[in-house]
């Protein structure tokens, strides 16, 4: 889908869907959306949903495209419908670390609810599909539906839990173990939209290093090792198939 850019007047330019993403299309999309049950507006009736849907565009970003930068004020929340978004923090030496991977049903930009700048730069790790919910729409629904405040707290708590899991999964154990855990997670996340044999979009070596806290050379060495062992093989130019069971054994092994 081609992208347009719309200024929000807050130092942030937001990508939105092209002309095909019309209000009537958005109403149909929201009514049939399988993500909605786990995202913001699960408690809305279809009539209430039809009222807000025209103001909620969806768009597709290719891998590497920036959703928003740290310090931006997008004045909106972003619901991930498909794909994986990486959240980056930059160090004083110019290097970066990936501190979270957001996937289907996750909500980004929760800082907007506190009227504070975004903490991270959010970038598409794979091709992603995102809905942009303007903050005024969120506030209108919150006034009408008391349960939405609790839903927001639930999403924030979920983000904190993910941060704790991140420290356990990707910051402990040997590099080979951490690599196996990442591949298993990528497999499981891809399987959410492909219930049979999921195709895993492998991040670039720089991103793998930024996730696991290893050099890209070490990341390349582990990937090559898994290929030689038959635990990972190419499916096409962008995707790989992995032996989940074998990699899970590596991920769980004691060092």
Beta strands, then each sheet from edge to edge (+ up, - down):
strand 1: 4-7
strand 2: 13-16
strand 3: 56-61
strand 4: 66-68
strand 5: 76-82
strand 6: 85-90
strand 7: 96-102
strand 8: 107-108
strand 9: 121-124
strand 10: 128-134
strand 11: 200-201
strand 12: 232-234
strand 13: 239-242
sheet 1: 1+ 2-
sheet 2: 3+ 10- 5+ 8-
sheet 3: 4+ 9- 6+ 7-
sheet 4: 11+ 13- 12+
end
